[in-house]
Amino acid sequence: MDTFDAIEQRRSIKHYDSGHRMTEDEIHRLIGLAMKAPTAFNIQHWRFVVVKNPELRREIRKVSWDQAQVTDASLLIILTADLNAWQRDPARYWVNAPKEVQDLLVPAISGYYRSRDRVQRDEAMRSCGIAAQTVMLAAKAMGYDSCPMDGFDFDAVAKLINLPDDHVIAMFVAVGKGTKSAWPRPGQLPMEDVLVTDRFKKTSREGIA
């Protein structure tokens, strides 16, 4: 599928064929494509938790506002990130780069992340967001529908999947064969409301100056 078509056709689908199963090759293909998503310093801190156990899916659904796609979609991916990926043998992230690039970037990783908890978390969320969109567009190109999700109890899900203390959950992505189309797009803002050229206008207490 053309990339433009995948972007236009991707919608957040809530209803799935609960009897459909993706093959292992399809799952590996999808995750492999998601792993092409960029990360700062190439630290690849996303961790894709693919939930296959039906009972675990049911338990997760209980703490996810009883949303049907948690159990009915062919695939449930919990996008998590390792906040300490930056310090776990960082040389491996640049092992195939020229030595002069390694010498420059590997030490820079520690200099950028060390003692900066907010930066570590912000980067994790940015990276997981990019990976999630990659999953959804790749899924559409493969003939599947998808739905990004954050309507769940993060702490409860973390406990259910034994999330390490130094990891965070960003979101779910459900993938499968949709059985019901999404509503018409509910209301796209006009481009002039979201496109800013160069800088925002100065504001005052009364509003835009």
Phi, psi and omega per residue, in radians:
M1 nan 2.418 3.076
D2 -1.051 2.465 -3.119
T3 -1.012 -0.753 3.128
F4 -1.046 -0.720 3.129
D5 -1.139 -0.705 3.128
A6 -1.076 -0.709 3.120
I7 -1.142 -0.760 -3.123
E8 -1.177 -0.648 -3.023
Q9 -1.559 -0.325 3.136
R10 -1.128 2.200 3.057
R11 -2.376 2.794 3.098
S12 -1.449 1.809 -3.066
I13 -1.661 2.332 -3.056
K14 -1.811 -0.318 -3.038
H15 -2.055 2.236 -3.032
Y16 -2.288 2.732 3.022
D17 -1.301 1.849 -3.047
S18 -1.229 -0.244 3.141
G19 -1.601 -0.128 -3.104
H20 -1.429 2.436 3.086
R21 -2.171 2.392 3.012
M22 -1.465 2.557 3.102
T23 -1.332 2.806 3.092
E24 -1.073 -0.641 3.108
D25 -1.095 -0.701 3.121
E26 -1.152 -0.738 3.138
I27 -1.096 -0.796 -3.141
H28 -1.136 -0.645 3.091
R29 -1.087 -0.792 -3.113
L30 -1.128 -0.828 3.141
I31 -1.169 -0.645 3.099
G32 -1.068 -0.688 3.077
L33 -1.177 -0.712 3.107
A34 -1.054 -0.577 -3.133
M35 -1.251 -0.135 3.028
K36 -1.452 -0.145 3.138
A37 -1.125 2.514 -3.089
P38 -1.311 2.636 2.993
T39 -2.389 2.644 3.109
A40 -1.061 2.348 -3.123
F41 1.000 0.261 3.129
N42 1.014 0.551 -3.074
I43 -1.415 -0.155 2.959
Q44 0.855 0.902 -3.019
H45 -1.423 -0.036 3.072
W46 -1.208 2.568 3.032
R47 -2.290 2.078 -3.039
F48 -1.645 1.861 3.117
V49 -1.566 1.856 3.122
V50 -1.627 1.970 -3.049
V51 -1.595 1.950 -3.112
K52 -1.834 -0.513 -3.067
N53 -1.156 2.074 -3.088
P54 -1.047 -0.670 3.140
E55 -1.177 -0.696 3.097
L56 -1.127 -0.675 3.075
R57 -1.038 -0.745 3.136
R58 -1.127 -0.678 3.109
E59 -1.148 -0.709 3.111
I60 -1.139 -0.685 3.124
R61 -1.044 -0.640 -3.127
K62 -1.057 -0.529 -3.111
V63 -1.848 0.327 -3.135
S64 -2.203 0.742 3.089
W65 1.026 0.430 3.135
D66 0.980 0.610 -3.141
Q67 -1.307 2.166 -2.982
A68 -1.090 -0.545 -3.065
Q69 -1.134 -0.328 3.112
V70 -1.078 -0.704 3.141
T71 -1.730 -0.481 -2.988
D72 -1.546 -0.464 3.138
A73 -1.154 2.655 -3.137
S74 -1.102 -0.545 -3.044
L75 -2.442 2.328 3.004
L76 -2.059 2.028 3.110
I77 -1.902 2.189 3.011
I78 -1.756 1.969 -3.125
L79 -1.461 2.008 3.121
T80 -2.143 2.960 3.117
A81 -2.470 2.498 3.065
D82 -1.528 1.884 -3.103
L83 -1.150 -0.367 -3.115
N84 -1.814 0.274 3.122
A85 -1.004 -0.528 -3.090
W86 -1.073 -0.427 -3.085
Q87 -1.937 0.116 3.140
R88 -1.638 1.555 -3.137
D89 0.855 1.088 -3.041
P90 -1.077 -0.319 3.132
A91 -1.090 -0.452 -3.100
R92 -1.166 -0.404 -3.124
Y93 -1.273 -0.276 -3.089
W94 -2.236 0.406 -3.029
V95 -1.085 -0.476 -3.116
N96 -1.690 0.047 -3.131
A97 -1.481 2.759 3.047
P98 -1.011 2.644 -3.060
K99 -1.001 -0.655 -3.118
E100 -1.155 -0.535 3.081
V101 -1.274 -0.746 3.089
Q102 -1.017 -0.810 -3.092
D103 -1.105 -0.483 3.141
L104 -1.454 -0.837 -2.942
L105 -1.547 -0.610 -3.104
V106 -1.061 -0.836 3.088
P107 -1.139 -0.506 -3.114
A108 -1.168 -0.469 -3.134
I109 -1.046 -0.883 3.129
S110 -1.099 -0.732 -3.133
G111 -1.079 -0.551 -3.101
Y112 -1.428 -0.674 -2.996
Y113 -1.724 -0.495 -3.004
R114 -1.013 2.299 3.099
S115 1.092 0.383 3.139
R116 -2.164 1.316 -3.049
D117 -1.031 -0.699 -3.115
R118 -1.164 -0.708 3.115
V119 -1.099 -0.741 3.130
Q120 -1.039 -0.784 -3.135
R121 -1.228 -0.747 3.141
D122 -1.054 -0.745 3.123
E123 -1.112 -0.673 3.124
A124 -1.060 -0.794 -3.121
M125 -1.187 -0.696 3.091
R126 -1.073 -0.810 -3.096
S127 -1.130 -0.731 3.128
C128 -1.156 -0.616 3.099
G129 -1.113 -0.757 3.113
I130 -1.132 -0.750 3.135
A131 -1.114 -0.687 3.136
A132 -1.083 -0.771 3.108
Q133 -1.127 -0.643 3.087
T134 -1.092 -0.760 3.087
V135 -1.009 -0.816 -3.040
M136 -1.199 -0.690 3.114
L137 -1.242 -0.682 3.088
A138 -1.130 -0.711 3.116
A139 -1.051 -0.780 3.124
K140 -1.071 -0.738 3.113
A141 -1.119 -0.472 3.116
M142 -1.512 -0.005 3.126
G143 1.629 0.265 -3.120
Y144 -1.965 2.787 3.028
D145 -1.778 2.975 -3.085
S146 -2.712 2.937 3.097
C147 -2.681 2.069 3.017
P148 -1.343 2.509 -3.043
M149 -2.448 2.407 2.935
D150 -2.331 0.206 3.139
G151 -1.484 1.263 3.140
F152 -2.739 2.876 3.098
D153 -1.445 1.833 -3.046
F154 -1.041 -0.740 -3.116
D155 -1.162 -0.703 -3.134
A156 -1.162 -0.734 3.114
V157 -1.147 -0.722 3.108
A158 -0.980 -0.718 3.126
K159 -1.176 -0.717 -3.102
L160 -1.139 -0.562 -3.106
I161 -1.778 0.172 3.137
N162 0.986 0.784 -3.110
L163 -1.080 2.200 3.083
P164 -1.029 2.674 -3.094
D165 -1.080 -0.488 -3.100
D166 -1.695 0.337 3.051
H167 -2.021 2.764 3.057
V168 -2.279 2.700 3.026
I169 -1.697 2.303 3.088
A170 -1.687 -0.855 -3.065
M171 -3.012 3.010 2.917
F172 -1.776 2.735 2.827
V173 -2.325 2.074 3.053
A174 -1.632 2.427 -3.106
V175 -2.347 2.372 3.093
G176 3.078 -2.869 3.126
K177 -1.616 1.886 -3.141
G178 -1.164 2.522 3.107
T179 -1.970 -0.117 -3.127
K180 -2.543 2.262 -3.111
S181 -1.171 2.715 3.048
A182 -1.214 2.764 3.001
W183 -1.042 2.785 2.966
P184 -0.962 2.618 -3.130
R185 -0.920 2.186 -2.931
P186 -1.275 -0.269 3.139
G187 2.725 1.592 3.091
Q188 -1.380 2.314 3.067
L189 -1.165 2.600 3.056
P190 -1.157 2.606 -3.080
M191 -0.997 -0.605 -3.111
E192 -1.152 -0.299 3.095
D193 -1.438 -0.334 -3.042
V194 -2.099 -0.238 -3.133
L195 -1.677 2.076 3.120
V196 -1.948 2.193 3.110
T197 -1.695 2.077 3.081
D198 1.266 -1.056 -3.097
R199 -2.780 2.773 3.050
F200 -1.240 2.672 3.033
K201 -1.207 2.592 3.067
K202 -1.127 2.520 -3.126
T203 -2.057 2.760 3.046
S204 -2.211 3.119 3.107
R205 -1.078 -0.461 -3.140
E206 -1.465 -0.147 -3.129
G207 2.220 -2.648 -3.104
I208 -1.228 2.288 -3.107
A209 -1.358 nan nan
